[in-house]
Amino acid sequence: MIYFRSGRVLLAALLSLSAVGNARAADSLSDSSDGVTCQAFNAGAGGEWARKGGDWQDAAHQKFGSQPYSTTVVPANYQGRTIQLDLTALFKDWITGRADLSKGTMISAIKGNGILDVVSRESPEMASRPILTIEFADGSGDIAFPTADAYLDCSTVKGLGRETRVKLGGGARGVFGFALPQTVREKSVRRMTLSLTLGRQYGGEVTLGVFAVSPPVSPDATARLGLAAKYVDEESLGKDPDVYFQTGFESVAWASEWSFVDLRMAMSRVTEDLESGFAPLKGHALKIRLKKGVNLGADLRYAFSGKQGREPEEAYFRYYLRFGSNWSPDVDGGKLPGFAGTYGKAGWGMRKSTGDNGWSLRGSFSVMAGRENPLVGTTPIGTYAYHADMAEPSGDGLRWGLGRLAALQRNRWYCVEQYLKLNTPGQKDGVLRAWIDGRLAFEKKDLRLRNVPELKIETVWFDIYHGGMTPPPRDMDLYIDNVVIAKSYIGPMRQPATR
């Protein structure tokens, strides 16, 4: 049953909607506490915006364009009344795939000095909450309610999706996510209108514009293939002239293949481990346990000078990673494999890089996404950087945000690859890229790691570490397999695992 009052559509208590796809998409807009923020489309899953304050697409399909899908003028002294925004043109882009429905709608103040506080979906006043009304060509109608709403305010790093207001203007942008009723697929839509109740108003007249939320995505729709695709097995790949190093941990003497291994750590070769939900990629894998109360889980290093007689200025390395059933970083993040040139002097452990003493680009993992996040239970990974432009003695976190590809699930193998080209000494032109399952997840092309040519890529460093300073509160297992270090892009295995 639907009621009408003062031009507003109200929801009877038990009205239910049949949404397109029914369930919320896994990579959809979220107003959870670790969801959308000024800094990230999904903070809990490592999905930073390309620009702080949010990324959008305009009606001309231009990223950060200035042509809104529609505009609405809100006059001064309009408190308590309804603001109506036309979403019809944006809906057409949703249906044709030129904009992504699951990412939501952005409402921005594009003219005027007014600041508006519109009522959010969290308001106890149900009649004042945002509502989407849909008019069909046959004269019938339907409604939808936001699955998420929030505002992006760069004066804080917190998510603001649980407030009873959505602030528009004064540097803040509102975002609204929807799951549309099935009827929009079955009938011709004549008009789609978002109605917002204006709670408080400051300043004068303001013009609002409608845009499509457009977070960073990977340019790769499918896996990019490389050296590995040429070979039926990893052992054959290891003989390629572009390959420096390859191991699948099949040998009982696997540690001797590396330049350094700390054998005091809780590491073991396994082919099965039912307790942690393990399924082999192929043959053996290296199981690494972060033990309760102990920060360091593994320290393995491949040193180019000792193995190759020289240190390169660019290199690729790839490994397969699997988090076990008990993997649950909920108090702190930590370190994963990456590149380094510390030379025992600087670039780790609060030893600040200056460009003359050392650097590192270890991998990283963050606290897993929370229960209300659409990517709940995933662990975002990225890079923990000690570089010449760092402001603090501790490293800078670089989240791999493209397409949220680096938000990793438990009990699944992932192909993780990184590429580094060192900067010209003194210049900000170093390049770091990362791929997940062959799809680009991160790219940065302005790194400055060194001022002197003597600093090169010293090691590939498999540093598995919890913290910071905080040790893990429980045992947590991960698995490493099929490590390859090479001169050119490696890519996923020719026949990747399906488990």
N, C-alpha and C positions, 0 to 999 in steps of 0.2 A: 504494500500500500504506500502511495506517495502523496504527501500533503503539500499544498502551496500556501504561502503566506507572505504578503508584502513583496511579491516578485521573487521570493527565495524558495528554492526547493528544499524541503526537509525530509529526513529519513525516518520512516517508521521504525520502531525499535528492532524489528526482526527482519528487515529487508536484507536480502543477500544478492550478490552480483556474481554472474558467471564471467570471469575475466579471461581475456585472450591468453591462452597458455596456462590459465588458472593460477599456478604458483608463480611467485616472484622470481624473476631471472636471477641466477647466481651472481651475476656481475651488474646488478641493478643499483640505482640510487638508494642509499641507506641513510636514515636519520638517527641511527643508533649512536651511542656515545663515542664509538670508534669508527663512525661512518664518515659522511661528508664534512669537510672543514674548509677553511680558507686555503689551507696548504694541500689538501688531498681530496680526490673524488671518493676514495675509500681509505681512510687513515689506518684502519686495522689490517688492511690487506696490502699496504705498501703502494697504493696508487696515487702518487703525487700528480697534481696538475702540472701542465707545462708552464703556466703562469700562476702565481699566487692570486687568489681571488676568484679562481674558476675559469674553465675553458668553455667557450661556446661557439656555435655555428650560427650564422645569420641566414636570412631568407634567400640570399644569393649563394648560399652554401660555401661562404668564406669563413675560415677559422678566424676568430676575433674580429669579424666584420661588424659594420655599423648599421646594416639595413635590417630592422626588426621584422618579424613575421606580421606583427600588428602593433598598434600603439593605443594607449588610453590616457586621457588627460584627467588627473584627479585635482579638482579645484581646492582652494583653501577652505577650511571650516567644513570638512566633509565627514567628520567623525560619526561612527555609528551607521554609516550607509554602505551600500554594496558597490564594489569595484568590479566591473566586468571586462574580461580580457578575451579577445577573439583568438582561439587556437585552431581555427579551421585550416589555415594554410600550413601550419606546423603538422596537423594531423595528416594531411595529404603526403607530407614528406615522411612521416612515420610509416604510413601504409606502403609507400613505394620504396622504403628502405634508404631514403636519402638523409634521414635522421633516425636516431636510435631511441625508440619509445622507452626502453628500460632505463636509459640514462636520465630522462626527465626533461623538464621545462625550466628555463631560467627567466626570471622577471627582473629587469634592471631599470633603475631610474636614469633616463637618458637626457632629461632636460628639467631644469628648475632646481630649487634649493630645498624642497620639502623632504621630510623624513616621515615615513609611514610605518606604523606597527599594525599589520593585518593579523587577524586571528588565525592560529594554526590548528592543525588536526588534533593537537593535544589539549585544546581548550575543553573545559567541562561543559561549556555551552554548545551542545551539539548543533543547534540551529545556526550557529555562527561559523561553523567550521568550513574550510574550503570545499567546494563542490564543482564537479564538471558536468554540465548539462549538454546532452547530445540531441540535436534535432535531425530527424531523417526526412528524406524527400517525400515519403508517403504520409507525412503529418504526425507520425508517432515519435516517441522520444525515449531516452534512457539517461541514466546518470552514472557517475563514477566518483569515488572519493580517493584522495591521495593515499598511496601506500607509504609515502615519505614526504616530509617537508622540513625545510631548514633555511637558515640564512648564513651567508658567508661574510664574516667580519674578520678582517686581518689584524685587529687589535688583540686577538687571542688565538691560541693554537687549539682550543677546545672545540668539540662539536657542539653546535647550537640547535640541534634538531629536537630537543626535548622541552624547549620553551613553549609557552602558550601563545607566542607571537612569532611572526616572520617579519623581520625588519627589512624595509626597502628604502634605499637612498642613504645619503651620508656615507657613501663608500660600501654599503652592504647590498648584496644581491640575494634574492630569494630563489630557491630551487624546489620544485615539486615533481614527485614521481607518481605515475599512475599505472594501474592495470586496467585496461579497457574492457568493457563488457563485450561478449561474443557478438552482440548485435551489430557492431561496427563492421564486422566481416560479412555480415549477411545482408545488410541494407546500405543504400546510398546515403551518406552523411551530407546534410545541407549546411549545418553549422555546429560548431563545438565551442562552448563558452566556459571559461573558468571564472567563477564568482568568488570574491574574497570580501570578507567583512572588515571594514576599517575600524580598528579599536582606537588608537591614539594617533594624533597627527601633530607634527611640529613644522613650523615654517610655512612657506607658501605653496603655490601650485607646483605640481610635479607631473611629468610625462613618463609613463611606464612603457617599456618595450618588451616584446616577447621574443626569446631566442631558444635554440635547442642546446641543451647541455651536451658537450662534446669532449669527454676526457681523452687523454692520449691513448692511442691504440698502436699495436704493432703493424708495421708495413707488410709483414709476412702473413698471408692468409693460410699458408701451409708451410710445412717444414722446408727449410733451405738445406739442400744436400751438399755434402762436401767430400773430403777424402774417404771417409768411412763407407760411403755408398759404393765405392769401387770394389770393395772386398767382401767376401762372403763371411769372413770372421775377423776378429780383432787381432789375432796373431799375424795374419797376413798383412793387415794394416800396419802393424809395427815394423814391417820391412820396407815400407814406402820411404823413398829418399827424403821426403819432407818431414818425416816423423823423427823427433828427438828421442821419444820415450813412450813405451806402452806397457801396461800391466793389467792383468785381470785377476791378480792375486791367486793364480792357479798353483804356483810353486810354493812348496813349504819354506823355501828360502826367499820369499818375496821381499823381505826387509833388505836383503843385500842389493836389490835393484835400485834402491833409493840412496841418496847421499847421506841422509841422516834420518833415523827413526828412534824415537824415545820408546823403548820396549817396556818401560815401567807402566805404561798406560794400559787401560782395559780394552785391548784390541784382540780380535780373533778372526781367523778364516772360518766362514760358515757356508754350508749349502742348504741348511734348514734351521729354522728358529721359530717354531710355531707359537711360542709364548709372546713374541713381539710381532706376530702377523707377517713374518718374512716369507717372501717367495723369490727364488733366485732369478737373476737376470739371465745368467748362463754360467753354470759351474759355481765356483766359489765367489764370495764377496767378502769385503773386510767389514766386520761388525765393530763399531766404536760405541762405547758406553760412556756417557756423561754420568758419573757416579754421584749419588747424593752427597752433597757437601764438598765436592772436589771440582774446581773450575775447569782444569785441563782434561780433555778427553783423548787428544791425539796430537802429535807433533811429527809430521813427515815432511821432508824437504828434498826437492830435486835441485841441485846446484849446477848451473850451466857450466861454470868454469871447470869444475872437477870432472864433469861428464863429457863436455864438448870441447874444452880447451879455450873457450871464449864465452863472453856474455852478450846476448843479442840485445837489440834495441826495440824489437817487436817480436811477439810470439802469441800463439794460441794454446789454450789447454782446455780439455774437456773431461768431464767425469760424470758418472751416473750416481744419483743420490736418491736414497729412500729413507723416509722417516718411519720409525717403528710405531706400533700401537701405543706404546707408552710415551711417545714424544709429546710433550706438553709444556712448552716454555710460556709460563704465565706470570712470571715475576721479573724477568729480564731477558734480553736477547743475548747474542754472542757472536762468535767468529766461525767462519767456514773457509774452504780453500780459496787462495788468491795468489796474486803476484807480489813479490817483494824485492827490495834492494836496500836492506837495512845495514848491511856490512858490520853488524854488531854495534852500531853507533847510535842510530836514531830511526824513528819510523814505527815504533811500537811502544807499548807500556808507558805512556805519558812522556816519551822521549820525542819532543816536538821536531818535526821536519822543517828545515830551513831552505832546502834546495841544494845545500852543500854537504849534508851529512848523511842522508838516507831517507827512504820512503817505504811505504807499503800500501797495497790495495788488496787487503784480505777480503774474502767474502764475509757476509754477515747474515744472521737471522734475527728477526724481531719477535716480540711477544705475539702469540697467535691471536687471530681475530676472535672477538667475543661472541657470546651466545646469540646476540640480537643482530649481528652482522650477517648479511646474506652469504658471505664466504666464511661462515663460522668454522672454527677448527683448523683453518689453513695457517701456515707459517710463512710470512713474507720474507724473502731473502733479497740481498743486495750487496753493496760494497761498503767496507769500513776503511776510509781513506786517511792516511797520513801523507799530506802533500804540502808543497811549499807555500801555499796560500792559506793554510789552516790558521784560524784565529786563536784557538785554544790548544793546550797541550794534548788533550785527548782527540781521537780521530773524528772525522766527519762522516755521518751516515749518508750514503747515496742509495736511495731506494730504487729498485728496478720496477718502474711503474707502468710500462707500456702494456695495455690490455690486461693488467693484473695477472699476467702470465706467471709471475714469480711468487704468487700466493700458492704454496705447495700443500697438497693434502698428505695425510699419513697413508702408509701401506700402498704406495705407488712409486714406481721408478720414474725419475726425471733425468733427461739429458741436459746437463748444465755446461755451457761453454763460455769462455771469456777470451777476449782479445785485447792486447795492450800494444800501443805504439808510443814509445817515450817521446816527450816533447823535445823540440830543439832547445838546447840549454838556454835558460833564461826566458823562453817564450811560452805563452799559454796556448800550445797547439797539440798537447798530448791527447791521444784518443783511447777511450775505453769503451768496449762494447760487450754485451752479454746476450746470450740466447738461451731460451728454455725450449727443449724439444725442437730445436732448429728454427725457432721464431724469435726475432729480435725483441728483447725485453727491456733493453737499456742502451743508451748511447750518450756519451759525453765527449766533446771534441775540443775542450778548452782547459785541459789539465796542465798544471805546471808541477812536475815532480822533482826537477833538477835544474840547477844553474850551471853545473859543471859536467863536462862530457864523461868524466870518470864514473859517474853513477849510471849503471845500466840495469838490466833485468838480472838480478843475482840468482833468484830462486823462484820456483813455484812452491808455495808454502801451504801444506795441508794442516792448518791450525784449527782444530776443533775445540772450542773454548766457550764456557758459559760465563757471561758477564763481559765487561765491567768487573766489579768486585764481588758481586753476588753469586754464590755457588748455587747449583741446582738444588731444589728442595726435594727431589726424588730422582731415582735412576731414569735416564732417558737414552734410548738407543737410536742410532742411525747407521746406514750402510752405504759403503762406497764401492764402486766397481768400474771397470773398463776406463782406466785413466789413460789419456793420450796427451802428449805435449808435441806441438808441431810448428812448422814454419808457415803453414797455410790453414785455412778454415777446415775443420774436421767434420763437424756435423754429426747427426744421429747415426746409430748402427744401421746397416743395410736392412736387417730384420729386427726392428726394435721389439722389446717385450710388450705383450698386451696385458700383462697382469699388474 
